[in-house]
Amino acid sequence: MNTLRASALALATSVFAFHSALAASSITVTVTNDLDLARPAETIVIPWSQVAAQLSGTEMDHLKVLDAAGKMIPAQVTNFAPSEHQHHADDLIFQHDFAAGEKRATFTIEPSADPVPPFPDQTFGRYVPERNDDFAWENDRIAHRIYGPKLETPAAGKDQMVSSGVDVWCKRVPYLIVNRWYTKSLYHEESGEGLDMYDTGKTRGCGGTGIWDGQNLAVSHNWTTWKVLANGPVRTVFELTYAPWDAGGGLMVSETKRFTVDAGHNLDQIESTFTFESDKGITVAIGLGKHPKAKAATPATNDKEGWISLWENYAKNGELGTGIVLAPGEYSGAVETALDHLILAHATPGKPLVYYAGAGWTKSGQFATAADWTAYLSAWSKRIASPLKITLSAK
């Protein structure tokens, strides 16, 4: 991920120690976990250059990853610049569910004589021109969308809206639903698969950003450009850019967001990079939108762990938790406006601000109470503060 690659901040920081071999037939991967809590769907990221150096000549589609029992598990190789580099790849990615107290897991990477068929996708994202330039994405647990340029124009009709907030689509099912829901265009109604009951409007929704001057929040228009860098089975990565807007006092700010969406997670990693001319930096506010129609809304903030949460009751449609977790050391406070609960962080030009945002729905079966949701956010904070240690040895 450029200077801040996904492998550094997607819950698994790679620490590599290679034992050289002239003609390796396989690579043993040892992953060490220092936490006592469970870490489901932990993403393990290995730079492809390290794999290629030991398994010379191996192509990305002729590679198997085996667990400790010798069973092949889903894996993905990313290539963020396929048009620029033939035979180039960025990372090899796979996942493991660490049980509470499980301190170590081992895997084997080995060449395959035959092509390895693709694994079923658990993550997906795409530009949606047929619905006023939405960009939508999902994994096996939750789905989202952000509004694009056509939605700002009269061509959008009654749906016309200026908003850089993040929408939530609630899912009951682990399979991918984005394409089907857009096709039938009835996603505001419960289908047995879930629904879009979340009203983003002018709020920040579930993780939208703005610039905070101490009293007011200055926000961008809809995104202007999009780019998909990877599409699952394990991970989807895409970027959205926002045209410059006035952040106050004539300071013009533009933003690029890179989303990393991993299978098995309710939170996505977001890297927001701001461009502006100022030596002082800016205060970025990341928000959770309020919904007056939702009953018994319960906000929560954890200053020490750097997260905020909102738990809302949608009556017959169940309850929904939304949350934001900042990367360690980023937390600068929390404030509230008429529209949003906001968590604050400092940003400097060109340096990505890393945070995690997402949602959990009671009818998905994943979370039953607000306490379950805040426990998930707390555990997430601990996970990103204690990255896995990964060691490779060639045979």
N, C-alpha and C positions, 0 to 999 in steps of 0.2 A: 504494500500500500504506500507507494512513494516512500517518504521518510518515516511515516507512521503506518507500517503495514498491518494488515489484519492479523497477521500472526503475532504481533506484539500486544494487541489490545482486544482480542476476542476471547478472553478468559483463559488463554494459554500462551504464555511467553516461552519461547523456545531457548533452551540452554543446551548447546550441542557439544559433545565430546566424541570425536571420531577416532577409532582405532584403525589405522590404515591397513588395507589389504590390496594386493596387486590385482586379483581377479575375483572379486566378491561375487558369490552366488545368491546372497540374500543379505538383508540388513535387519538386525534386531533393534527394536525400539523399546526403550524402558522409560515409562512415564511415572514420575514420583509426585505424590500429592501430600502436602504438609498439613492440610486441614482435616479435622475429624468429622466435619459434616458431609452429608451426601452431596455429590456434584453430578446430577444427571445431565446427559447430553453434553459432556465436556468436549469441546472441539480441540483436536490435536493438529497442529499446523507445522509442517516440515518444509523448509525451502526446497524446491525441486533441484536446485543446484547441488545440494548435498546428496540427494538420491542419485542424480545423474553421475556424480563424481565416483560413486562406488559401484553402481550398476551400469557401466558404460554401454551406450547403445540402446538402452531400454526405452521404448516409446511409452507415452502416457497411457495409451489404450491397451498395452500389454503388461500390465502391472497388477499384482494382487496384494491386498493387505489382509493378513490373517490374525485372528485373536489368539490368546494363549492356548485355546483348545484346537487350533488349526482350522477354524471356520473362517471363510472369507467374509469380510464385512464391507458395508458400503464405503466407498472412498471417492474422492473427486480431485482432479488436477485443475487448477485455475491458470488462465492465460489472459492477462489484462490487455495485451497488445497483439492479438492474433494476426492482424494485417501487416505488422511491422517486422515480426521475427518468426521465420519458419523454424519449427521444432523448439520454439521457446515455450517455457512454462514458468509459473511463479511459485506455486505451493502445492504440496500434496496434503489433503485434508481428510480426516476421518474422526469418528467420535467414540467416546466410551462413557458408560454410566458408572461413576465411582460410588460405591456404597459408603455409608458413614464408617469411618475408620479404615477404609481401604487405602493403603499407603502406596501401593505400586501396582502397575499393570504393564504387561509386555505384549508386543506385537511383532509380526514378521512382515517385511516387505520383500517380495520376490517377483522376478520376471515370470510372465506367462507365455507359453509357446503360441497360444491362440489369443485373439482379441478378447478382452473381458467385456461382456455386454454392459450397457449402461444400467445403473441402478434406478429404481423408481424415484422420481423427484419428490422431495419433501419441502423444497423451497422454490419460490417462483416470483418473478417481477416483470412487469412490462408496461410500456406506454399504451394508453387506451384512447386512440383518436376517436373511436366511435362514441365516446361519452365525454365530449368537450375537453379533450386533452388531459384526462386523469392520468396519474401514474399510480398503479396498484401493485401490491406485493403481499405475500403470505408465506407462512410455513405450516407445519402440521398442527399448530395450536391457535393461531390468531391471524388476522388479516388487516391491512391498512390501505389507505390511498391518500394522495395529496393532489391538490387542484392545479391545473395547468392554464396556459395563456388563453385558450379559446373560451374558458368559463368567464373571463372578464369582459367578453365582447357581447354585443346585442345578439349575435348568432346563437348564444346559449339560451335565449328566450327567458322564460320564467326562472330558470336555474342560475342566471347570471350572478356572479359573486366574486368579490376580491377577498381571498383568504389564503394565507400560507400555513394555516393550522393543519394538523394531521388527523385524519379520520380513522375510526376503528370499525372493522367488521367482525362481529362475534361469530365464532365457528363452534359447532358441536362435533365436527368430524375431522379426522386426521388427513383426509385426502384433500387435494387442491380444488378450490371452488371458484376462484376469481373469474376464469373464463366462462363457466356455466352461469354464474350470477349476472354477469354483464349480458350474456346472450338472452336470458329470460327477462331481464330488467325488472324483477320483482324483489330485489334484495332488501327492501324495507319491510317485507312481510316474512314472518317466521315460516320456514320451509321444511323444518326437520333437520336441516343442515346448519341453521343459524340465521342471522339477519344483521342488517345495518340499522341499529336503533340509536346510534350516537350522532348527535347534532353538533357539528363542529362550528359552523357559522363563522363569526368574527373572532372566536376564541383561538387560543393556541392549540386547542384540541389535545392530542396526546403526544406532546414533545415538540411542538413548534417553537421557534425562537423569535426573539426581538431584542432591541437594544434599550437598556434601562438607564435613565438619566437621574434616578433618585426619586422621581415623581411620576414620570410618564413612560409608556412603552411605545417605541417606534418600531413598526413591523413592515416587512416587505410586501410586495404584490405576489401574485402566483409565480410558480417557477417558470423559467424561460427556456431552459434546455435540459435534456436528459441524456443519459448514457448508461447502458447495461454493460457491466464488466464481467459478470459471472452469473450463471443460472444453475442452481442445485444439481445433484441430489442433496448435498449436505449444506451448501452455502450459496446464497445469492448476494451479489454486490452491485450497486448502481449509484450513480451520482445525479444530483439535481442542482442547477445553478439558479441564482436569484439576481436580477438586475439591481444596480445601485439604488438605494433609497436614502432619504434624509433622516439621519439618526438623531437630529437635534443640533441647533446651532450651525447648520450648514454642512455638518460632517456627513459625507456620502459614504455609505457602506454597502458592499456587495458580499454575497455568501455562496459558497459551494458546500453542499452536504453530501457526504459519502455514507451510504447505509450498508451495513453488513448484517445479513439476515441468516441466522443459523437454524437448522432443524432442532426441534425439542425445546426451544426457548420462547418465553413470553416477552422478552425484551430484545430489541435490536440495538446493535452498536451504531452510533451516529458520530461522525467526525465533521464538525462544522468549521470551515476555514473562512475567515473574514478578510476582506481587502479594504483598507482605508488608509488615509494619511493622517497619522497622529502618533506622537511619541508616548502618549499617556495610556494607550490602550483603551478598551471599552468594557463596560459591564454588560454581559449577555444574560438575558432572562430566558429560561426554558419553562414552558407552561403546561399546566393541566387545566382544560376548560371546565367552567362551571355549567351546570344544566339545571335551571330552575324547575323544570318539569320532573326531574329525578328527585325522589323523596329521600330524606334522611341521609344527606351527603356527609361523609366523615373524612375530613382532611387530616393528614399526619405528616410530620417533618422529623427527620433524624439528623441533627446537625453534625454529630460525630461521624456517622456513616455516610453522610452526604446524599440523602435521598428525600423525596417527597412523594406522597401518596394521596389519592382521592378514591373513596369508596362510595358508589352511588346505587340507590335502589330504583329499579325501573319497573316495579310492580310485577305484572304478569310475565315480563321478559327477564326477570331475575335481577341479579346485582352484578355490577361491573367495577373492577378496580383498575385504575390507571396509575402509572408511576414513572418517575425519572430517577436514575441513579447516576451521580457524577463519578468520573474517574478519580482515584485517590488524589487528594491535594487540590482539587478544583473548587470545592465548595466555598462560596463567599456570602451566604445568607439566603433568606427566603422572604418574600413579600407577597401581598395579596392585592388584587385589583377587583373591580366590579365584574370582570369577565373571567379571571384566571387566578390560580395559585401558581406562584412563580418561584423557581430556584435560581440563584444567581451564581455566576462565575466570571472570572476575568479573562479577556481574550486580547491577544496581540496580533498584528498583521501577519498573515501567512502561516501561523502556527495553528494546527487543528485543535479545537476544543472537543474533547471526547466525552460523550455521555451515552447513557442507555435509556431507552424509553419503550413502553409497551403497556399491555393490558391483559387482564385475566377475568373470565366470565364464569359465574357460578354454574350456568347450564352446560358448560363444557365438561363439567365433572372434575376440573383441575383445582378449583378453589371453592371452599364452602362459606368462608367468612372473611371479614376484613382482616382479622388476625392472621389468617392463612396468607393473605396477599402481602401484608407488611413483613411477615416472616420470610417470604420469598425475596422481597427487596433487600432485606437485611442479609440474607444468605448470599445474594448476588454481590452485594458490596464486599463481603468477606472473600468471595471467590476472586474478584478482580484485584483485590489487595494481596492475594496469595497465589500467584500464577503457578501453573504446573512447571515441573522441571523435566526436560526431555533429553535423553541421552541416546545416541545412535552408535552401534558397533557393527562393523561389517564382518561377514563370515566368508 
